[in-house]
């Protein structure tokens, strides 16, 4: 099967058409028409076999996750998703694999009204790159900078499930002892797009938790010129991750990575009302601490001990 056969069969009509795409897949360039009065939010992520996913991973899961990690970036700035481009490098032309991949991709794209408008296919070691575009009002976009001393630190969902799932799968290649729920948190993350939109103009700073709570909180603190105090007893955790923490292992909840939850800060005067609004809209959110004037991140353990941040999260080039 040729490259162009693959494009026609798997990509050309994989996602519903949008009115703001005058020309999509088929020409040398796509033509896109952003609505007036908004900024274009752009994110790109690459997934590489052996680095981001196991060899032989389910292609439908990969299709979902490859789009989800980009949607999570748009959620972190409060953007509405719109268009995607996709580049896939394959060891060989495998129509069955691409069919499964696009099923996962297209299902999540339909949920968020994302149209696939272009990309590239080439031969080589398996890797997937997606660039995602969305819209956000310039005066309401969420940023990492903007947090102030006293602001409450909040997070969505639960922390550490994906990291725990990854460790279990690394220890047990067959995954027999890994529950479907835990496996789903790693392979099928849920991007918090609706929550990000709700936080526009309300949160003082925000980021998605992709590299671990402490690493990503560190980005907010660095950009905002502040520190933070985090109460570990308030961290939202599933029963399995909480059991690890009860044994003194906080690695998963603090540095597990791949959670794709939203971490955000909010003025203390509006924190209670905002959290109530979020919960009323069906979002699980939890206050876990506050920003401080100094540059340190301090962890308050359930027994009252206070320690500076540790451990750190994922870094591709960490030695």
N, C-alpha and C positions, 0 to 999 in steps of 0.2 A: 504494500500500500504506500503511495507516495505522500509527501508532505501535504500536498493540496487536497488529496483524498481525505486525509485525517482532518484537515481544517473544515472541509465541507460536511463531513459526517459528524464530527464531535463538537465543533465550536461555533459554526456560523449561526445556528438558531438555538443555541443551548439555553439562552435566557430570554425572558420577555423583552420586547422592544420598549424603549422609552421615547417620549415625544421630544426630549432635548438631545437626541442623537440623530442629526440629519443624515449621517453616513456612518455605518458601523463596519463590521468585518467584510472584507472583500476587495477593498482598494488599498493603495499604499499607505494611506493614513485614515484614521477615523476623523469625522467632523463632529464636534461637541459644542453645545450651546448652553453655558451656565446661565441661570436666571439672574436678573439684575439685582444689585444690592447685597451680594454675598461674596465671601472669599471662597476660593477653591482649596479645600483641604486634601492633601496628597500624602499617601503612605505607601511604602514598599517593603516587602519581606521575602526572603528566600528560605526555602526548606531543602536541605541536602540529605540524601540517604546516608545513614551511618552517623550523621551529626544531629539531625533533628528528628529522625524517625528510623525505626528498625528496617533492615533489609527485608523485603517481603511483606511490608505493612499493607494493610487493607487499603486499596486505592480509593474506595468511597470515603473512608475516614480521612484520608489525606486531602481529598477534594474539599471536604468540609473544613478541616483545620487550616488549610492554606488560605482560604478566604476569611475564616474566623479571626485569625491573628491580625489581619489587616483591618477588619471591621472593628476590632478592639481598639486599635490606634485611633480610628475615627471617633469612636465612642469617647475616648479620653479628651478630645477637644470639643465634644458636643456636636459633631457634624452629622448631617444626614447623608447616608451613602447614595451613590449614583452610578458610577461607571467603574469598570475594571478592565485591566489588560493582563494577559497571562502568557508567560513564557515557560515552556516545558522542554527540558533536555531529557531524552530517552535513550537507553542503550540500543533499542531497536523499535521499529514501528509496531506497537502492540495495541491493536484496536480494542481488545477486551479490557486491558488495563485502563486505557483512556476512557472507555465507556463507563467503567466503575468510578473513576476519578471525577468525571463530569457529572455523574448522578449526585455525588456528594456536594460538589461545587454548586450545581444548578439549584438544588433543593434549598440551600442556605441563601443563595442569591435571590431566589423568589421571595423569601421571607422579608428581605430588606430592599426589594425593588432595585437590585443591581443588574445592569446590563453589561455583558461581556462585549467590548467594542474592538478588541484587537489583541495582538501579541505575536508570539513566534514559537516555532518548534524546531528543534535541532537534535543532533545525535551526540551522545556522550554519556557520562555518569549521571544517574537519575537526580535531577534537581528541579525545583518548582519555584518560580518567581511571580509574584502578583503585585501589581501596582493598583491601588484603589483611590478613587477620587470621590469627594463629597462636598457638600455645601454647608457653610456656617456663617452666621451674621458676624461681621468683624468686631462689633462691640460686645458680643456675647460668647465668643470663643473661649473655651477653657485652656489654661496654660499651666506649665509647671511653676512659673514665677507668679507671685501674687499672694502667697501665704504670709501671714503676719503672726508675731508672737501672740499667743492666746487662742488662736484659731483651733477649733476642734479637728482632730484627725479621724476620718471615717473610712470604712471600706465596705464593699458589697460582698455578698455571697459568703463562701467559706474559703479558708486558706490551707494550702498544703496537700490537697487531695491528689493533684497531678504529680507532684514530686514523690509522694508515697507510692502512687501507681507505677511510676517509672522505676523506682527502686525495686518494687516487687517483680516487675517484668524483667529487669536485669538479672535478678536472682533466679527467676523461674522462666526460662525462655518460652515454655509452653503456656504460661499464664494461667495455669489451672487453679491457682489459689487466689487469683485477683477477681474481685467482684465486678459485675457489669457496671455498677454505679461508679466505682473507682476508676475503672478502665475508661468509662465515658468522659470523666473529667479530664483525662489526658488526651484522648483521641478526638473528642467532640466538644470542645469548650464552647460556652455560650457567650458571645460578645454582648456587652451590656450597652447596646446602642440606645435603647429607649431611656435608660437611666442617664446616659450622657446628655441626651437632649433635654431631659428634665433639669439637669444641673446647670445648664447654660444661664449665665447671669446670676447664679446663686452661689456656687462654690467659688472660693478664692483661688484655688489651685487644684489640679487633677493630673493623674497619670494612670495608665493601665498597669496592672501587676503582672509583668511577663517574666522578669528576671528574679523575682522574690520580693517579699514585702520590704525588707530593709534596704535592698539595693535601689528599689524604685522610690521609696520614701527619701533615700539619700539624694535622689535627683531633684525632688521637690525642695528639699532643704537647701541644696546647693544653689538652685536657681532663685530661691526666695531669700537667701541670706539668713537662714534661721536654723535652729536645731529642733529636736522633738523629744517628748517623753511618751513612751508607749507602755501601756499596762497589759502585760501578757495574759493576765486573767480575763481580759475582755476580748481577746482575739476570737473571732468566729471560726470554729473548727468542727468538722464532722467527728463522729464518735471514734473512728479509727485514728485520725490525726490527734485528737484529744488524748487518746490512750498513749500515744507516743510521748506527748508533752507531759503527761502525768508521770512517765518514767524518766523525765528530765531531758528528753530529746525534743528540742524546739526547732531543729533543723528544717523540718518540712514547712511549718507555719511561717517561719521567718525568712527562709531562703530557698524554698522549694522550686519556685518558678513555674511557668506555664499555667498559672491560675486564670489569667485574663479577667480578673475582677477589676473594679475601679477603686482607686485610692484617691480620696479627695479631702480638702480642708474647707472649713466654713467658719465664718464669724460666729463667736459664741452667742451673740444676741439672737441669731437666726437659726442656730443649729437644731434646736428641738423642733421647731416648726418645719424645717426642711426635711429632717429625718421622718417626721410624721407624714409629710407629703409623699416622700419616697415609698414608705411602707404602704400608704393608702393606694399607691399605684401598683403595688405588687412586687416591689423591690426589697429584698432582704439587705438591710444596711445596719452597720453597727459603729458606734463611736468607740475608738480604741486608745485615745490619748489626745495630746495637744502639742502645738508648736511652741518652742521656747526661744528666748532672745539669744542664747549662746548657740554655737555651731555644733554641739555634740548631740548625738542621738542616744538617749538613756532608756534602758529597759527596766521596768519595774516587775519583778517576778512575783508570783502569787504569795510567796512567803515573806515578801517585803524587801528582799534584796534588790539593790539597784546596781546595774552594770552598764558599761558603755556597749554600743552595738557589737554584736557578733551572733551568728556567722553572717558572711556576705553571700550575695546571690550569684547567679550565673554570669559568666563573662567568657566570650568566645576565645579571647586571646590571653586569658589569665595564665600565668606560668606557675 
